[in-house]
Amino acid sequence: MVGNQDKDALAGLEKLAVELGTRGYQTRVEAPPDRVVSLVVVNPQTRNLTEYIAASDGSFWWSWAERIAPWTDVGGAAQAIDRVLGSGTSSA
């Protein structure tokens, strides 16, 4: 059974995936049993630049357990991820 927290996390990650897709990243949501829902983000220009973004407690988190942004700030989270993974595809 999926709790409300998990549904909110999944919804937030799906929105983040869409935003990152517009910036040229490949993404996929993973929701394995007994683990935090996460978003795999891949820079297709440099496949070594891959990150797992977790969603929990109302925020997006780096794989090293540092908070990125709240679920309500999808644009800010995408911008931070873009800075770290450096896609070079953004038109900013």
C-alpha positions as CSV (number, residue, x, y, z in Angstrom):
1,M,0.0,0.0,0.0
2,V,1.3,3.4,-1.0
3,G,1.0,6.1,1.6
4,N,0.2,9.8,1.0
5,Q,3.8,10.8,1.6
6,D,4.9,8.3,-1.2
7,K,2.2,9.6,-3.5
8,D,3.3,13.2,-2.9
9,A,7.0,12.2,-3.5
10,L,6.1,10.4,-6.7
11,A,4.1,13.4,-8.0
12,G,6.9,15.8,-7.1
13,L,9.5,13.6,-8.9
14,E,7.3,13.3,-12.0
15,K,7.0,17.1,-12.2
16,L,10.8,17.4,-11.7
17,A,11.3,14.8,-14.5
18,V,9.3,16.8,-16.9
19,E,11.2,20.0,-16.0
20,L,14.6,18.2,-16.4
21,G,13.4,16.7,-19.7
22,T,13.0,20.2,-21.1
23,R,16.6,20.9,-20.1
24,G,17.8,17.9,-22.1
25,Y,18.2,15.3,-19.4
26,Q,17.0,11.7,-19.5
27,T,15.1,10.7,-16.4
28,R,13.2,7.7,-14.9
29,V,11.4,7.3,-11.7
30,E,12.2,4.4,-9.5
31,A,9.9,3.2,-6.7
32,P,11.4,0.0,-5.3
33,P,9.7,-1.6,-2.3
34,D,11.2,-0.6,1.0
35,R,13.1,2.3,-0.4
36,V,12.6,6.0,-0.9
37,V,11.1,6.9,-4.3
38,S,13.9,8.4,-6.5
39,L,14.5,10.0,-9.9
40,V,17.5,8.8,-11.9
41,V,18.8,11.8,-13.9
42,V,21.3,11.2,-16.7
43,N,23.2,13.8,-18.8
44,P,23.0,12.2,-22.2
45,Q,26.0,14.1,-23.4
46,T,28.2,12.7,-20.6
47,R,26.7,9.5,-19.3
48,N,29.1,9.5,-16.4
49,L,27.1,12.4,-15.0
50,T,24.2,10.5,-13.5
51,E,22.5,11.3,-10.2
52,Y,19.8,9.7,-8.0
53,I,17.4,12.4,-6.6
54,A,15.3,11.2,-3.7
55,A,12.0,12.7,-2.6
56,S,11.1,12.5,1.1
57,D,9.8,14.7,3.9
58,G,8.6,17.4,1.5
59,S,11.9,17.9,-0.2
60,F,14.1,16.7,-3.0
61,W,17.5,15.3,-1.9
62,W,20.9,14.5,-3.4
63,S,22.1,11.0,-3.1
64,W,24.6,12.2,-0.4
65,A,21.6,13.3,1.7
66,E,21.9,17.1,1.1
67,R,18.6,18.9,0.6
68,I,18.1,20.4,-2.8
69,A,14.7,22.2,-2.6
70,P,11.2,21.7,-1.3
71,W,8.7,19.8,-3.6
72,T,7.0,23.1,-4.2
73,D,10.1,24.5,-5.9
74,V,10.5,22.3,-8.9
75,G,12.2,25.0,-11.0
76,G,14.8,25.7,-8.3
77,A,15.5,22.0,-7.9
78,A,15.9,21.6,-11.6
79,Q,18.3,24.6,-11.7
80,A,20.4,23.1,-8.9
81,I,20.6,19.7,-10.6
82,D,21.5,21.4,-13.9
83,R,24.3,23.2,-12.2
84,V,25.8,20.0,-10.8
85,L,25.2,17.7,-13.8
86,G,26.2,20.5,-16.3
87,S,24.2,19.5,-19.3
88,G,25.3,22.4,-21.5
89,T,21.9,22.1,-23.2
90,S,20.1,24.7,-21.2
91,S,19.4,28.0,-23.0
92,A,19.8,30.1,-20.0
